[in-house]
Amino acid sequence: MIKLCKALDAVLDNASLLESETIPLDEALNRVLAENINSKDNLPPFNKSSMDGYALKSTDTGEGQSKFKIVGSIKAGDVPRTEIKKGEAIKIMTGAAVPKGADAVIQIEKVKTCKDELEVCGKVCEGKNVLMEGEEIKKGDSVFERGTFLRPSEIGMLASLGYGRVQCYRKPKIIIITTGDELVGVDDKITEGKVRNCNEYALVALSKNLNVSVKSYGIVEDQKEKILGAVKNALEEGDIVITSGGVSVGDYDFIEDVLHEIGADIKFTSVEVKPGKPVTFATFKNKLFFGLPGNPLSVINTFEIFAAPAVKKMMGRKDVINDEFPVILEDDFKSKGDRDNYIYVNIEKKDGKYYARNTGMQSSNALFTLTRSNGVIIIKKGIKSVRAGDILNGKFIFK
């Protein structure tokens, strides 16, 4: 049984950044840039108003009242043809180009008008409410570097720069294989000795939550030849293969035998972690294989600890490991002390500090507990009990 930290190192050492591909901008959300982005234009591309108001010469205003003749109106998208002269003003809308001769915009709610006459009280400073050409970004400026994670804000910025297609690192394709003769479909009635196939749905959801391509082979019977065939096909089709069940030492646990038969390089078969000790990791050529346990909480825990960081690294993300932070316990917890114990809890921030509250039983099949949880606390190996008020490391899940 390998230590958790060494197991994770083995996973990340074998997870390689995938090649890049050029994709439409509307498909690039939550992807990682594989190219540097420079601005094609000045932003703004012209001097424009940031307010609805009146464009004028700041030198025509003073400490008292100043009067102007309103000589026109400009809306967003118009090209102003006339130049503002001394004592003149033009009504202007937000986003519209500021006409020549004007160097300031006074807000509409701060003036008085009567027919074509404008009255301004007080001095208006040069540049007031005017966004200058190139003020945000100048043509040729570096905007985003390779490795940038594309959130909605970055997508909008790329669109404003005229990038309809961008080069991003490819998303890994995950193949899910669920084993177990005890499993029935979600629409099937539970009969004696059977349980519904929740692991398949949980693993597909975990994969989609990371914005990867995922395909499930469904339930594969506990027969060595059928599992062998499914694993071979999956390793041909996908970048990562994830199985649930069949990784322990029972008479019908065939995953390790199958991996030996195909010549996979098995890195480990059990880890000092609870829940989820019987977890297998192997490589086959340039593909990754994760054999996860059969119990639902163990499946989700081991996916989060091992598979998710590998996926993130292959996609070029920098947040490969979720940040841990100090958490104050609001309840007592026990552990056997033989492994690092991940306790699912609800974490809440109060007065700048994080607190963890018990959400229920922590057995490896306690999926309902996880539905009430948003994070974990980690009781390290060798510690058998912790009490309310103690401080442990914790982290949020599904990030």
C-alpha positions in Angstrom: 0.0 0.0 0.0 1.5 3.3 -1.2 1.3 6.6 0.6 -1.2 9.1 -0.9 1.4 11.7 -1.7 3.6 9.2 -3.6 0.5 7.9 -5.5 -0.5 11.4 -6.6 3.1 12.1 -7.7 3.0 8.9 -9.8 -0.2 10.0 -11.4 1.0 13.5 -12.2 4.4 12.3 -13.5 2.5 10.3 -16.1 -0.1 12.9 -17.1 1.2 14.8 -20.0 -0.1 18.0 -21.6 -2.2 17.2 -24.7 -1.6 18.7 -28.1 -3.4 21.9 -29.1 -6.3 22.4 -31.6 -7.9 25.5 -33.1 -11.6 25.8 -32.1 -14.4 28.4 -32.5 -14.5 31.0 -29.7 -18.0 29.9 -28.6 -16.5 26.5 -27.8 -13.5 27.8 -25.8 -15.2 28.4 -22.4 -13.2 26.7 -19.6 -10.4 25.7 -22.0 -6.8 26.7 -21.7 -5.0 28.9 -24.4 -2.2 27.2 -26.3 -1.1 30.5 -27.9 -0.2 34.0 -27.0 -2.8 36.6 -27.8 -1.8 40.1 -28.9 -4.3 42.9 -29.6 -5.2 43.5 -33.3 -6.6 46.9 -32.5 -6.6 49.8 -30.1 -9.3 49.5 -27.4 -11.3 51.6 -27.4 -10.8 52.0 -31.2 -11.8 55.7 -30.9 -12.4 58.3 -28.2 -15.8 57.4 -26.8 -18.3 58.6 -24.2 -18.7 56.6 -21.1 -22.0 58.4 -20.2 -25.1 59.8 -21.7 -24.5 63.6 -21.7 -23.1 66.4 -23.7 -19.7 66.6 -25.4 -18.0 70.0 -25.2 -14.7 71.8 -24.8 -13.5 71.7 -21.2 -11.9 75.2 -21.7 -15.4 76.7 -22.3 -16.4 75.9 -18.7 -15.5 77.8 -15.5 -16.3 78.0 -11.8 -19.7 79.6 -12.4 -22.4 78.9 -15.0 -21.5 78.3 -18.7 -23.9 78.3 -21.6 -23.6 76.3 -24.8 -25.5 76.0 -28.0 -26.6 72.4 -28.7 -25.7 71.7 -32.3 -26.7 68.1 -32.7 -26.9 64.6 -31.4 -24.7 61.5 -31.7 -25.8 58.0 -30.9 -23.6 54.9 -30.5 -22.5 53.8 -34.0 -22.7 57.2 -35.6 -19.6 58.8 -37.1 -19.5 62.5 -36.1 -18.8 64.7 -39.1 -18.7 68.1 -37.5 -16.1 69.6 -35.2 -17.2 71.3 -32.0 -16.5 75.0 -32.0 -16.2 77.3 -29.0 -19.4 77.6 -27.1 -21.0 74.6 -28.8 -22.1 71.2 -27.4 -23.4 68.0 -28.9 -25.8 65.6 -27.1 -24.0 62.2 -27.0 -25.0 58.7 -25.9 -22.9 56.1 -24.0 -20.5 54.4 -26.3 -20.7 57.0 -29.1 -17.6 58.5 -30.7 -16.6 61.9 -29.2 -16.6 64.5 -32.0 -13.5 66.5 -32.9 -12.9 69.6 -30.8 -14.6 68.1 -27.8 -12.5 66.8 -24.9 -15.0 66.1 -22.2 -18.6 64.9 -21.6 -20.9 66.2 -18.9 -23.5 63.8 -17.6 -27.0 64.5 -18.7 -28.3 64.7 -15.1 -25.9 67.4 -14.2 -27.1 70.1 -16.7 -30.1 72.1 -17.6 -31.4 72.5 -21.1 -33.9 74.8 -22.7 -34.6 74.1 -26.4 -31.1 74.3 -28.0 -29.4 75.9 -25.1 -27.3 74.0 -22.5 -26.4 75.4 -19.1 -23.4 73.9 -17.2 -22.6 74.8 -13.6 -19.0 74.5 -12.6 -15.7 73.5 -14.2 -15.6 70.4 -16.3 -12.2 68.8 -16.4 -10.5 67.7 -19.6 -11.1 64.0 -20.3 -14.2 63.9 -18.1 -16.3 60.8 -19.0 -14.2 60.1 -22.1 -12.5 56.8 -22.8 -9.5 57.6 -24.9 -8.5 55.6 -28.0 -6.1 52.8 -26.8 -6.7 53.7 -23.2 -7.4 50.0 -22.3 -5.2 48.2 -24.8 -3.0 49.4 -27.6 -2.6 47.6 -30.9 0.1 45.0 -30.6 -0.1 44.8 -26.8 0.2 41.4 -25.1 -3.3 40.5 -23.8 -3.2 36.8 -22.8 -0.3 34.4 -22.5 -0.3 30.7 -23.4 -1.8 28.8 -20.4 -4.5 31.3 -19.7 -7.8 29.7 -18.4 -10.7 31.1 -20.4 -13.5 32.3 -18.3 -16.5 34.2 -19.6 -14.6 37.5 -19.2 -11.7 36.2 -21.3 -14.1 35.0 -24.0 -15.7 38.4 -24.1 -12.2 40.1 -24.4 -11.2 37.8 -27.2 -14.4 38.6 -29.1 -13.7 42.3 -28.7 -10.2 41.8 -30.1 -11.6 40.0 -33.2 -10.5 36.4 -32.4 -13.3 34.2 -33.7 -11.1 31.1 -33.3 -8.4 30.4 -30.8 -5.8 27.7 -30.2 -6.4 25.7 -27.0 -5.1 22.5 -25.5 -7.2 19.5 -26.4 -9.7 18.1 -23.9 -8.9 14.5 -22.9 -11.5 11.9 -23.7 -12.5 9.8 -20.7 -14.1 6.3 -21.1 -16.1 5.0 -18.2 -16.5 1.3 -17.6 -18.8 0.1 -14.7 -18.4 -3.5 -13.6 -20.5 -5.6 -11.3 -23.2 -8.3 -11.7 -25.1 -6.7 -8.8 -25.8 -3.6 -10.8 -29.1 -2.7 -12.5 -30.1 0.3 -14.5 -31.5 3.5 -12.9 -35.0 2.8 -14.3 -35.0 -0.8 -13.2 -36.7 -2.1 -10.0 -34.3 -3.2 -7.3 -34.6 -6.9 -6.5 -32.8 -8.9 -3.9 -29.0 -8.6 -4.1 -29.1 -5.8 -6.7 -28.3 -2.1 -6.5 -28.8 0.7 -9.1 -25.9 1.8 -11.2 -25.1 5.2 -9.6 -21.4 5.0 -10.1 -21.7 5.4 -13.9 -23.7 8.5 -13.6 -21.5 10.0 -10.9 -18.3 9.4 -12.9 -19.9 10.9 -16.1 -21.0 13.9 -14.1 -17.5 14.3 -12.4 -15.9 14.2 -15.9 -18.3 16.7 -17.4 -17.7 19.0 -14.4 -14.1 19.2 -15.6 -15.3 20.1 -19.2 -13.9 17.0 -20.8 -15.2 14.6 -23.5 -16.7 11.5 -21.8 -18.2 8.3 -23.0 -19.6 5.5 -20.9 -19.6 1.8 -22.0 -22.3 1.1 -19.4 -22.4 -2.0 -17.2 -19.9 -4.8 -18.0 -20.5 -8.2 -16.4 -18.0 -9.6 -13.9 -16.5 -11.9 -16.6 -12.8 -11.6 -17.3 -13.1 -11.8 -21.1 -15.8 -9.2 -21.3 -13.9 -6.8 -19.1 -10.7 -7.4 -21.1 -12.5 -6.6 -24.3 -14.0 -3.4 -22.9 -10.7 -2.2 -21.5 -8.9 -2.9 -24.8 -11.5 -0.9 -26.7 -11.5 1.9 -24.2 -7.7 2.3 -24.4 -7.9 2.5 -28.1 -10.7 5.1 -28.1 -9.9 7.3 -25.1 -7.0 9.1 -23.4 -8.1 8.1 -19.9 -10.0 4.9 -18.9 -11.8 4.8 -15.6 -13.4 1.7 -14.2 -15.4 1.2 -11.0 -15.4 -2.1 -9.1 -13.3 -5.1 -9.6 -10.1 -3.8 -8.1 -10.0 -5.6 -4.8 -8.9 -9.2 -4.2 -12.2 -11.1 -4.6 -12.8 -14.0 -6.9 -14.5 -11.8 -9.4 -12.2 -8.8 -9.3 -10.5 -9.0 -12.6 -9.1 -5.5 -13.3 -5.5 -6.3 -12.2 -5.4 -9.5 -14.2 -6.7 -7.7 -17.3 -4.0 -5.0 -16.9 -1.3 -7.6 -16.7 -2.6 -9.5 -19.7 -2.5 -6.4 -22.0 0.9 -5.4 -20.7 0.0 -2.2 -18.9 2.5 -0.7 -16.5 0.8 -0.9 -13.1 2.1 1.9 -10.8 0.1 1.0 -7.7 -2.9 -1.0 -6.6 -3.8 0.3 -3.1 -3.3 3.7 -1.4 -3.2 4.8 2.2 -6.5 6.8 1.9 -10.0 6.4 3.3 -12.4 6.0 1.6 -10.8 4.4 -1.4 -7.9 2.1 -0.5 -8.3 -0.4 -3.4 -7.5 2.0 -6.2 -5.3 1.0 -9.2 -3.4 3.3 -11.5 -1.6 2.1 -14.6 -0.3 3.4 -17.9 -0.7 1.8 -21.3 1.4 3.5 -24.0 0.5 7.2 -23.6 -2.9 6.4 -22.0 -3.9 6.5 -18.3 -6.0 3.9 -16.5 -7.7 4.4 -13.1 -9.3 1.4 -11.5 -11.5 2.9 -8.8 -13.4 1.0 -6.0 -17.0 0.0 -6.3 -18.6 1.9 -3.3 -20.0 5.3 -4.4 -18.2 7.5 -1.8 -14.9 5.8 -2.6 -15.4 6.3 -6.3 -16.0 10.0 -6.0 -13.2 10.5 -3.4 -10.6 8.7 -5.5 -11.7 10.4 -8.7 -11.3 13.8 -7.0 -7.9 12.9 -5.5 -6.3 11.2 -8.5 -8.2 11.5 -11.7 -9.2 15.1 -11.6 -5.7 16.5 -11.1 -4.5 14.3 -14.1 -7.3 15.7 -16.3 -6.5 19.3 -15.3 -2.8 18.8 -16.1 -3.5 17.3 -19.5 -5.7 20.2 -20.3 -3.0 22.7 -19.4 -4.7 24.1 -16.3 -2.6 25.6 -13.5 -5.0 24.8 -10.6 -4.1 21.1 -10.8 -4.5 20.5 -7.0 -7.4 22.1 -5.1 -6.0 24.5 -2.4 -6.2 23.3 1.2 -6.8 25.8 4.0 -7.2 25.7 7.8 -10.7 24.6 9.0 -12.0 24.8 12.6 -14.1 21.8 13.6 -17.5 22.2 15.0 -17.9 18.5 15.8 -15.8 15.6 17.0 -14.6 13.0 14.5 -13.0 9.6 14.8 -10.6 7.8 12.5 -8.8 4.4 12.6 -5.5 6.2 12.1 -4.2 3.6 9.5 -4.7 5.9 6.5 -5.3 9.6 5.6 -9.0 9.9 6.2 -11.1 12.2 4.1 -14.2 13.3 6.1 -17.0 14.9 4.1 -18.3 17.9 5.8 -20.1 21.2 5.2 -17.6 24.1 5.3 -18.9 27.6 6.1 -17.0 30.9 6.4 -17.7 33.0 9.5 -15.9 36.1 10.5 -13.1 35.4 8.1 -12.5 31.8 9.3 -13.7 28.5 7.9 -15.7 26.0 10.0 -16.6 22.4 9.3 -19.8 20.7 10.4 -20.6 17.0 10.4 -23.0 15.9 7.6 -23.5 12.2 8.5 -22.1 8.7 8.3 -18.7 8.4 6.5 -18.9 4.8 5.3 -17.6 4.2 1.8 -21.2 3.8 0.4 -22.7 6.8 2.2 -23.5 8.8 -0.9 -26.3 10.7 0.8 -23.7 12.2 3.2 -21.9 13.7 0.2 -25.0 15.4 -1.1 -25.1 17.5 2.1 -21.3 18.3 1.9 -19.4 20.9 0.1 -15.9 20.0 1.2 -13.6 17.6 3.1 -11.4 17.7 6.2 -8.3 15.5 6.2 -7.4 13.5 9.3 -3.8 12.4 8.7 -2.6 8.9 9.2 -1.7 8.2 12.9 -4.5 10.4 14.3 -7.5 8.5 15.8 -9.7 11.3 17.0 -10.1 15.0 16.7 -12.4 17.3 18.7 -14.5 20.3 18.1 -12.3 23.4 18.1 -9.3 21.5 16.6 -7.9 22.9 13.3 -7.4 20.6 10.3 -6.7 21.1 6.6 -9.7 21.1 4.4 -10.7 21.9 0.9 -13.8 22.4 -1.2 -14.9 19.6 -3.6 -15.9 19.6 -7.3 -13.8 22.7 -8.1 
